[in-house]
């Protein structure tokens, strides 16, 4: 079977080359070169000519397939970008989900059957079934390039267009009655049934572990699971398919191989359809199908071949899936399990017979480290986190997760026949779910349970750790002492890395205007005291709460002294709930003004649940100590909306002043100047992300900023405006921008 692994592995490598390195114009010439090299391999002696031939053909087909897919699927759909089309017919591929302004659904366009789009319509979309048709006038935008940002989260799922409603949609039956949509409907029915049997995070957890839908989890539960290194429990993958296989084996009997293969393989794929066919579950289904079917054809199961074949089938269906984070994490975890886990298990046991408890602990540790060896760099790159408690959390919770699945799935299915029976069977999964969530909460509250790559030294430590263990692996003799020495050295250097990361910001006033995209979040730190002004982003792919929490925890903050929100627009507050879930906040400062966006109640509810004190600012200015610095919070002065009725914040240390004006316009800035005596300032966080209506000439002449920092990201408003940039330049301010330079840091010592 390794012959198949050579071909499929080469094909997969070719797809990754095409997606990440090669320009589109190089794909056909590259395919021709690889094919020529494969033909020349026939001249080589021995067995190598077959392997090189297969590898060359695989690479050639991969590059050619990428070129063809772009030409036939993505390019024709991209040609519709920035155009409006009338009477576009779309078929819903799934149930719609609500948005802030209506609903959205993944659809197939009638004239483009290979690719998909996301259609944004009104709330009536929520009433439609998968397979029904919608005819509407729409405006198309690219799903791969959203203004200034390249996004892969859509294209990796085969979505190449965003379609926005511009007319009056008409609906039809389409193919809603087709059996094709049965798995989607059953998945929806399971989610509804789970919500009727369980409640709160228990229901959300069971929905996630059975169907892969994590949208119902509260911010606190989602944060705890992520911080404890247990998010993988909720991503339907090989672990879940293994649970499913165990359940079917118990029913069919493990000695009936033909019956087991004949029943399990179709059921596995049906389960994959119900859960949405994510890369991780498709990978698991292909691998298990290979391993189950191999004995029927008198072949030995070969996990590396099965894994390579799974990746081949996924990339053949959509080459852009190579950029899927879940695909990379899933295959990285399995590769580590296949390569490192058995080696580490042998190293720990030393080839000797050990006790039962030792075998369980060593097996759990070996499996966890195997799953992490290739996924840690990916998690560092994509999420900026290194979870140190992962081995412990997996030891404590994976057994419980298996029982939640094995007992939860029958409970849900049997409840369709007799609901009380489902409630009784669901008692154990309910208790175990509570145990997992509580364990995750406790572990996530431990100091240094995770480290964040906001620490600039951590990436160098990670590279050092991998090099050290690689050297230990390659050097002879093969003894355990060299690995013990590597563990000691990495532990000591990690402690030093954490200390240096905190000491870097220990002196003076440290200001960080965080890069949260089109939003604002300003971190202030002085003498072990911390404040944050705003925490939000208008870009859905940003995580402002997580970004702020990572920075604060990296700097040694265990509780935030002040969280001040200038106003209630989502691009200034959307990350508050996540931040409160990640970090205790002592005092929340809010404007005593109207809430046009309707977000204040959700913030107050989250603050009440976390025991955060709330203070409204209105009438007079308020003063707060922040180490050797001071905060002056100015009350709302304008009228007409959230922007004008927001707070302004002045941070002062000695003769250094930083002014934050939120989104207030020029008229409100004038009232601020007339009402309060503002000093000459050294730094200004430019109002309203560089809007032409803010940072007026009058304000700049009055406060004379030396540095102007614009917190801005991908947007359709034209921020920062040329007029604002000219005013700042004429005022003599040095301009810094988070969209160009990332997080802007100022240290006043």
Secondary structure, DSSP 8 states (H G I E B T S, - for coil): -HHHHHHHHHHHHHHHHHHHTS-GGGHHHHHHHHHHHHHHGGGS-TTHHHHHHHHHHHHHHHHHHHHHHIIIIIHHHHTTTT-EEEEEEEEESS--EEETTEEEEEEEETTEEEEEEEEEE-GGGGG--TT-EEEEEEEEEESSEETTEE--TTGGGTEEEEEEE-S--EEE-TTTTSGGGHHHHHHHHHHHHHHHH--HHHHHHHHHHHH---TTS-HHHHHHHHHTT-GGGTS-SHHHHHHHHHHHHHHH-TT-HHHHHHHHHHHHHHHHHHTT--HHHHHHHHHHHHHHHHGGGT----HHHHHHHHHHHHHHH-GGGGG-HHHHHHHHHHHHIIIIIHHHHHHHHTTS---HHHHHHHHHHHHHHHHHHTHHHHHHHHH-EEETTHHHHHHHHHHHHHHHHHHHHHHHHHHTT-HHHHHHHHHHHHHHHHHHHHHHHHHHTSTTSEEETTSTTHHHHHHHHHHHHHHHHHSSS--SHHHHHHHHHHHHHHHHHHHHHHHTT-SSEEEEE---SSEEEEEEEETTEEEEEEEEES-TT--HHHHHHHHHHHTT-SEEEEEEES---HHHHTTHHHHHHHSEEEEEEEESS--TTS-HHHHHHHHHHHT-EEEEE-SS-EEEEETTEEEEEE-----SSTTTT--EEEEEETTEEEEE-TT--HHHHHHHHHHS-----SEEE-GGGG-TTSS-HHHHHHH--SEEEE---S-SS-SS-HHHHHHHHHTT-EEEEHHHHSSEEEEE-
